[in-house]
Amino acid sequence: MFTVALAASCSALAQNAAPTGAFAKTRWVVADGYCPVGCAALVSDFIKAQVGTAVTLSNNQFSAPFLDPCSGTVHFQYATLETRQLASELSQGLSGKKQFTAENMRLASPRVLTALALCNSDGSDSTMARILSIEPDRIRVLFEGWSIIELR
């Protein structure tokens, strides 16, 4: 289910160069973890246990205790999306009344800079993570079970 959402949510991303100053700093800390459309208790407990852990994130690195390490080089595909478009893409894999919205993703801006983190190992890219929003003081990462991990 998560793989479907990750693939669907990446449709608007293109191979773009990093926007100037995409990441305001290199050292981040997990500030929060939440489940905007609900998630299993195990996932909720796991992401809440990540609060306070250190994350390294820059234009060529992404290292976090909740991600598999990259044995090659990290790079990103960036896109600026309408918040409602991002919510719609993420909601494609959901059934029932639960849907992603700007409000439940805690996105106040009508447009967001988003990215797909990729690991290139032996000449082939694999997806590390889907970054939902990149702001100077906050990063939101889509995690398993429809959860979001917020970095500050």
Protein Blocks (a to p, Z undefined) as FASTA:
>chain_A
ZZmmmmmmmmmpccddddehkbmbfbdcdfbdcdfkopafklmmmmmmmgopacdddfkb
ccdfkbccdfbdcddddddddfklmmmmmmmmpgcjbdcdfklnopabfbdcddddddde
ehiacdfbdcfbdcfkbccdddehhiacddZZ
